[in-house]
Amino acid sequence: MLAGEYWNIRPDLMTMAKGLGGGLPIGAFVAKEEIAAAFDPGDHFSTFGGNPVCCAAALANVEAIMEEKISENVAKLGKHATVRLNDLMNRYPIIGDVRGKG
């Protein structure tokens, strides 16, 4: 579901926002335990931090993504798009490169 999984990357710290709340303002960070333990209360804050409505929306959004297997569908559509774009690249020299992910 996350970009690092394609290349088996395990980041020490990751931030995310935008789509997390399905349109509501929310952001998050995920860190390895030893990094998260270095934060004391008050070290990090945000204007929207702890808003229960936005947190509930984010949880519901993540649950829907997992239950509906949206990541699997995105991968399937991505493969289809890459095949079609490569076909176009082979027919039209103006298209210089098709890379896929990202």
Number of C-alpha atoms within 10 A of each C-alpha: 13 7 10 10 9 9 7 8 10 10 10 12 12 11 9 11 15 12 14 20 20 16 13 16 19 23 18 13 10 13 13 12 10 9 11 13 9 8 10 8 6 6 7 8 9 8 8 13 14 11 11 10 12 20 20 11 18 23 14 15 17 15 12 12 14 13 9 11 12 13 13 13 11 12 13 11 12 14 14 11 13 15 14 13 17 17 12 14 15 13 10 10 9 9 12 9 11 14 8 12 10 4
